[in-house]
Amino acid sequence: MNRLFEFRCDDGHISEQLVSDTLRVSPCRECGKAANRIMSAPRVNLEGITGAFPGAYDRWARVRAEKLSQERKKNSSEGRDYTPL
């Protein structure tokens, strides 16, 4: 399986490459020397106030609104005038 990894050579060049997850050494794209795969920090964006992932609340609100809408339709088709909270 191919994944995106960062590689660094002895000259300090860092590059990202889409390679097999078993590959540990690759030629540097800038100087051609052997570059070793390095462990890099993941890039994660969190919403500033709640710490949630961006769009997580929007998705939750959309799914909730769809469920409420479906329940209202079901209740009205059964002759009930009950609206859940």
Buried (B, 14 or more C-beta within 10 A) or exposed (E): EEEEBBBBBEEEBBBEBEBEEEEEEBBBBEEEEEBEBEEEEEEEEEEEEEEEEEEEEEEEEEEEEEEEEEEBEEBEEEEEEEEEE
